[in-house]
């Protein structure tokens, strides 16, 4: 053990230089005695467990010691410190980072320094996330505490192969980011690439936590498609780790980032695996069909309503008899954007007022808009159905992107009719097929086509089936059993 300071007084001066004298109330420096030897205690109030520190100090200030601890040198005194999590910082910068992370530090008269992990971050208890609810299943979810989140995963995977690599990201904020993976299942080249990208991040802080990290890691820029999958459920995260995926857990964020992912990963939900395989397959088909129709329903209905020559005789009822004074395209655009504005308003409206706002929007605004001729009844119907289908998409990021693509299809159809509709579909398909985040085809296993893997996307197979790890993870061992 090498001293970080020449004396305890030098350490106190260093602490005052960093935090000032009385400039911030939560930076605490206290002179006290351990086993009758003077030490300096440094910590950030509010980040440490005060009860644990009090218990330790009470125990170590007892005078009756049969081993004559009071005659030990400062170095030997700290080596016998009666606590389970004790570390020695390698530099003053490491000491400063530890203090700001919630650790407490003891510095002896000779400048020997140790830190103890007595963190007690303010936060909530694990509870079921609102956007990933299941009928049957666990009700716990990630919180804003990275220690709790890693523990929730460790509780489900009791294996020595589970790894949590801790990294400090950003220059000023020094946010804790843990790379979670299964040793032997995750691809080492992919891990090395993520480690390198984390080390290359140059920013003052990750205040938007996981979303900020995603943009720095994958250079998303103005790309609307989600490159990663977010989850707030530890069981989903654990299942992906077993498949060879990698998880990124950011402190102060209640969700984990899963990579690599494809489009079909964003269309899966834990509920499918909480039901019988046949029921899970049925639910999956409904979800996939709903996602497809949420994209195509509005522009395709507009195409048929404005180009009646394309309507078969048995579908002659499609299209309004009286489109009204407002062009049909404008009605659809206003109604679709209005639904999105109502959703945003519901999010920012206090809970007791949400129901009242929904009633006003649905009954008053909707009915009056039809009565005055702003919207036709069919427009309101199809826009509402499209909105419901969009809500069936499990990934919030993908649902927003689907709305943008739907508007692009609608505009192309309004400009060029049927050719515009199909050309825009081809453009969207080419755009999705050309994406390769982390060098993984975004439409895998549909493109390139892998029949067996595509079968697992379409069907929720029984868990007793021997299913190797997905090809996209590039796992060195695709067998899931030892």
N, C-alpha and C positions, 0 to 999 in steps of 0.2 A: 504494500500500500504506500503510494507516494502522496505527500501533502500537496493540496491545490493552492494553499496560501502559506506564507511564512509564519503568520500568527493568527489568532482568533480576531484580533483587532483589525488586521488587514482584510479579513473576510467580511467583517461588519462594515468597513469602509466601502468595500466593493458592492455590497448590498445597497447601501445608501446611495452610491453613485448610480446604480441601475434604477432604483425606485424613488429616490429623493427622501427627504425627511418630512413626514406628514403630508406628502402630496397625494398619496393613495392609501386609503384606510385599510385595505385588505392585505397589504404587504407587511408581514409581521416578522420582527427580529427580537428574540428574547434571550437574555443571559440567564442561565440556570446551572444547576449542578447535577451530574449523574455520578452516583457512587462517590460523592464528595469531590468530584473533579469538575472544574468550570467548562462549560460547553456553550456554543451558540446555536440556538434553534431558529431555523428559517422556514417559513411556509406562507402560502397564500390562503387567507381566511376565506371560508366558503367552499373551497375545493377539497379540504381534508376532513377526516372524521375526528372531531374534537374529543369524543369519548375514548377512542382508541389511544390518542396521544396522552390524554390524562391518565389512563390506566398504566401506560408504559412509564410515564414520569413518576407516578406514585410508587411503582414497584422498584424502579431503579434508584430512588432516593432513600431507600431504607438503609440505615446505618449498620445494622447487624448483618455482617457477611462473613461466613466462615472461611471464604477463599481469599480474604484480604484484597478484594477487588479495588478498593480505594487506592492501593499502591501501584496499580497497573499504569503503564504508559497510555497516552491517548490512543495510539495505534492499536494496542492490545485490547483496550477498553471497548473500542468500536467493533473489534472482531468477535467479541463475546456479546454483542448486542442481542437482547432476548426478543427477536421478532423474526417472522418467517420470510418476509420479503425485504431484503437488504441489498443495496447495490452501491458500488463506488463509481462516481462520475469520473470520466477520463479527462475532462477539461472543464473550465469555467463555463463555457457555452453549454456543455451537457448539463451542468448543474443548474443553469438558468432555465433551460428547457424543462428539466425535471420539476423545478419549482412551479413553473407556469402550467405544468400538466397535472398538478395536484399532489406531488410528492412533498414530504417534509425532509429537511436536511439537518444533520447534527455535525458541528465543526468543533474540534477540540482546540486546546490552547496551542498545540503545535501545528495546526492547520490541516490535520487529517479530516477527511470529509466522507460521510456516507449519506445516502438517501433511503428512506423507507416509504413503501407504497401504502399510504393510508387514504387513498382517494375516496371521496364520497360526493360524486357529482349530483347536483340537483336534477331531478327528472321524474318521469312517471313510471309506473309499473307496466310490465308487458301485458298487452291487451290485443284483442283481435282487430286487425286493420279493417277500416271501413270499406276499402275498395277491393278486398280479396276475401270476402266472407264465404263460408261454406256452411251447408246444413249440418253436416257431421264432420267432426275433426277438432283439432286443438284450437283453443281460443287465445293462445299467446301470439305475440308478434314482436317484431323488433322495436326498440326504443331509440332514444337519442344518445344512449350510452354504449360506446363500443365494447366495453367490458361485458355488459349484459348480453349484447348481441352475439359475441363470440361464445359466450357460455351457453346460450340457447342452441347454437349449432353443435357445440361439443356434447351437450346432453343427448343429442340424437345420434351422434357418430362417436361411439366410444372406441376409438381406434388410435393407435400411436401414429398412424400415417396421416392424420389430419394436421395440417400445418397452418399457422397464422403468422405471416411475416409482417412485422410492423415497420412502417416507413413514416418519416416526417416530411410533409409536402407543404410547400410555400415558404417564402423567405421570412415573412413577419408572423403570419398566423401559426405556422408549424403544426398543421392539422395532422392528426393521427389517421393513417390509412393502413388497413390490414389487408394483405393478399391472402385469401383463404383457398386452399386446394388440397387434394388428396395426393400424397406422394405415391408415385408409380402409376397414377391414373391421369394426372394432368400432363400436358405436353410441356417439356422443359424449354423448348425454343419459344413457345408462346409466353411462358413465364418470364424468360429472360427479356423478351420484347417489352412486356409490361413493366418490369423493373427498370429498364432503361428509360422508358417514357416517363415513369414517375420521377426518376432522377433529373430528367431534362426539363421538368416543369419549372418555369420561372414566373412567379406571380407573388403579389404581396399576401394574398390569403384566399382560401376557398370558402367564402362566406355562404355561397349557395351549395356547399358540400358536394354531394354526389353528381349533381348536374354540372357544376363547374368542372369537376374531375373528368366527366365524360367528354366535355368539349376539348379539354386540354389533351386527353389521351388519344382521341379518335378524330380530331380536327373536323368536327361535324359542320362547322360554318353554317351555311344557309340550307343545308340538306334537311328536308322535313321528316324523313324516315328515322325511327329510333334505331340506333346502332347497337344498343344494349337492352337487356331486359331488367326492369326494376321489380323487386319483390320485397314485401314487408313480412313475409311468412318464413320462419326458420325451417319449416318442413320442406318447403319448395326449394330453399337454398341448399339444404342437405341433400335432397334428391339430385339436384344438378351437380353437386360436388362429386357424388358417387358416379355420375356419368362422365366425369372427366372435365367438367366445366370449371371455370375459375370465378371466384367471387371477390369483389372489392367492397370492403366495409369501411365507411367513412365515419369518423367520430362526429357526433351531433346530428347524424342523419338516421331516420327510422327505416331506411330501406337499404338493400344491398344491390350492387350491380353484378349481373351475371353475364359472362362472356365465354366463348362466342355464342351468338344466337342467330336465328334465322327468322323469316317472316312467320313461320308456323309456330315458333316458340311463343310469339306474342298472342297467338290465338288459342293457347291451351290454358286450362284452369284447373285448380286443385280439386274442384268438385267432381271432375270426371273420374278421378282416382279414389273418390270416397263412395262411389256407387259400384254396383255390379258391372262387369265388362260390357254387357249388352246395353244397359242403361247409360253407362259412360260413353259408349259409341254413339248412341242416339243423341245425347246431349252435345257431343262434339259435332255431329252432323248439323244439328240445329245452329250451333254457333258459327260454323264455317259458312253455312248457307246464309245466315243473317249478316255476316260480314260482307259477303259477296253482294247481296241485295242492297245493303246500305250504300254501297258504291254505285250500283247500276240502276236502282229503281227510279229515282227522280229523273235523270237524263233520258232514260229509255222511255219512260211514260211521256215526257215532253216531246220526244221524237215521234211517238205514235199519235199524240194529241194534235201535233201540228202537221204531220204528214199522214193524213188519213188513208192514203193509197196503200200504206204498209200494213193496215189493220185487217186481220182475217175477219171473215163474216161472223164467227162465233165470239169475237171480241169487239163487236161494233159499239158497245156501250162505253168504251174507253174514250176519254176526252170530254170536256164540258160542252154542253149544247150552246151555252152563252158564255164565252170567255171573259166578258166584261170590258170595261173601258180601259183597264190597265193591261198592257201586254202580258201574255202568259209567262214569258221568261222573267219579266220583272217581278211578277207575283211569286214565282218559285224562289228567286234569288232573295227577295225581301223576307219571305217566310222562313227560308232555311237559315239565313243570318239572324233573324229574329229569335228563332229557337235557341241558337247558340248564345245570344245575348241574355235570354231568360235563364239559361243554365248558369252563366257567369253571375247573374244577379242573385240566383238562388244560393250560390256558394258564399257570396259576401253578405247575404241577408242574415240577421240574427235568427236562430232556430225558432223561437216562438212566432216569428213573422213569416216564415217560409211557406207554411200552408196557406195563409191568407194571400200572399203574393201569387202562389200558384193558381188559386181560385180566380183572382182578378185577371191574370194573364189568360187562363184557359176559357173562362166564361165571358167575362166582360169584353176584353180586347178581341179575342177570337171571334165571338159571335157578332160583335159590332162591326168588325172588319168585313165579315161576310154580308151583313145587312146593308152596309153603305156601298158595297160593290168593290171594295179594295181587293178582296180575295174571293175566289170561287170556292165552293164547298170541297170540290175534288182536290184543289191545291192544298188546302189545309189538311185533308185526309192523307195524301201521299207524303207531304212533308212530315207530318206527325209519325207515320209508319217508318219513314227513313230515320227519324231521330231515335225511335225505339230500337230499331235494328242496330244503330250505331252504339247505343248503350250496351248492347250484348257483347261488344268487343271487350275482352278483359283488360287489355292494355290501354290506359288512358292516352298515352302518346300516339299509339296507332289509331285510335278513334278520331283524334283531332286531325291527323294526316289524312284519314279516309274522307273526312268532310272537305278538306281542301281539294283532294282529287275529284270528289263528286262535283264541286263547283267548277273545276277545270273542265270536266266532261260536259257539264251543262252549258258552259260558255261555248265550247267547241261545237256542240250540237246546235246551239242557237245560231252560230255563224255559218256553218257549212252543212247542216242537216245530218243525214246518215253517214256520208263520208267523214264529216268532222268527228262524229261519235266514234267510229271504228278506228280512225287515224289516231285520235287521242288515246284510245285503249291500247293501240300498238305502241305508242310513245311511252305510256306508263309501264307497260310490260317490259319494254327494252330498258327503261330506267331501273326497274327493280332487278332485272336479270344482270345488269352490269355492275351492281353494287357488290363489293367484297370487303366488308369490315373485318379486320384481322385475317385477311386473305381467305375468308369463308364465303362461298356463294350465298347470297341472301335468299334465293328461292330454293335452296337445297331442302329436300331431296327431289323436288319437282324438276329443277334445272340446276345442274345436271341430274338426269333421272336415275334414281336408285330405287328399283321396285320394292325391295323388302323394307327399306326405310320409309318409303311412301306409304306402304301398307300400315306401318305403325303410326303414321300421321292420320290416316283416314280412320283406322280402327283403334279402339282402346283395348289392346290385347290383355289377356289375363296376366297377372303378375308372376304366375308360375312358369310362363314361357321364358325360354332362354333368350334374352335380348342383350346383345353386345352393346358396348358403349357407342354412341353416335360417331359416325365417321368424321364429322366436322370438328370434333375435339382433338383429332390427331393423337389420341391416347396411345402411349407405347404398349399398353396391355388392354386390348378391347374386351377381354373376358372380365366379367364382373365378379367372378368367384375365384378364390385362390386355388 
